[in-house]
Amino acid sequence: MPVKNRFAELLPEITAWRHEFHQNPELLYDVQRTAGRVADLLRGFGVDEVVEGIGRTGVVGVIRGRTDASGRVIGLRADMDALPITEITGAAHASRTPGVMHACGHDGHTAMLLGAAKYLAETRNFDGTAVVIFQPAEEGGAGGQAMVEDGLVDRWGIQEFYAMHNLPGLPAGSFAIREGAMMAATDQFDITVTGKGGHAARPHDGVDAVLVAAQITVALQSLVSRNLDPLKSGVVSVCVVETDSTAYNILPQSVRLKGTARTLDPDVRVQLERGIGRIATNVAAAFGAQAEVAFHRGYPVTMNDPDATVHATRVARAIAGDVDLTVAPMMAGEDFSYMLEQRPGAYIFVGNGDTAQLHHPAYDFNDEVIPAGSSWYAGMVEARMPAA
């Protein structure tokens, strides 16, 4: 693929952008500096349209091909936000913002898509329109949903979406993808158990909310082990336990449980939501307590369209040779799912090599991956909208 040669030439420039983003990380929707720099670069590339403020702080660039006989519009997405983690890499380009770092490689994703945008604006060797999308608030803020709700799909008539994420442990510059569920739905639940508080030495005079909460915590694990089809996947984790007392000799009146449910199938998602409510309510009742349950739906399942997966695989194979089609789906979430709910598309992993894992304070994006990643972004445009 000739794209690779051009990106090898652009590597120092793209790397410099990446290091700049890494040194100046921003959280969630507060990515004004990053978004502003992205918009300025896109204008400098000569893209046809640059729009800021989509989904609060997202940026959209429009690049028209030499012709538009096909009428096709392909959307390419990268995320821009960082994480509230203190960096320990010791790199020369390490974060300059205390307590904030790019520990998931979004700086690399943004830089690679900028590189692809520069190339596409230079060559325009395609028939249709490429829409490059730089999204805020992937790390729990649902920036993808915000951009969709702000008219991303209809305003630019996007017909397909493609996105990429780096993956430590996968050889640098290689690719992995699967059809169907790629990343999990990420839901949260709050359970408030109300018993009857009292003196710890006289438990018979009260209803021990701590004991009830503990029983609920254990019973919730039966949803996956005994209620879920063994051939399907799910995770239920209680992650926070809080009481209204800090004393050694008081039975608290109430206990709050907080946790997450992860699923790869919409039907299983419903099953766990109902099961959490059923178990919490009935276990509490069995002990003479009450349980109030609030289930909060988060990111949907990231679902790769079958045809789009074939297209994404073909481009990746042209760049890197073999592509791992057996990669297991992950129970982490990804709000690119909101875009895939609107239009078909695919989400692919690009290898980051033998590096620290994502969300680790020693993680850093591998700059050697840039030519492959930028080539894939640009290649999706040229493959899906070949020049007339």
Secondary structure, DSSP 8 states (H G I E B T S, - for coil): -THHHHHHHHHHHHHHHHHHHHHS--BTT--HHHHHHHHHHHHHHT-SEEEEEETTTEEEEEEE-SB-SS--EEEEEEE--BBS-------TT--SSTT-B--SSHHHHHHHHHHHHHHHHHH--BBSEEEEEEES--SSS-HHHHHHHTTHHHHHT--EEEEEEEEETS-TT-EE--SEEEE-EEEEEEEEEE-B-EETT-GGGSB-HHHHHHHHHHHHTHIIIIIS-TTS-EEEEEEEEEES---TTEE-SEEEEEEEEEESSHHHHHHHHHHHHHHHHHHHHHTT-EEEEEEEEEE--EEE-HHHHHHHHHHHHHHHS-EE-----BSS--TTHHHHHHS-EEEEEEEEES---TT-TT----GGGHHHHHHHHHHHHHHHSB--
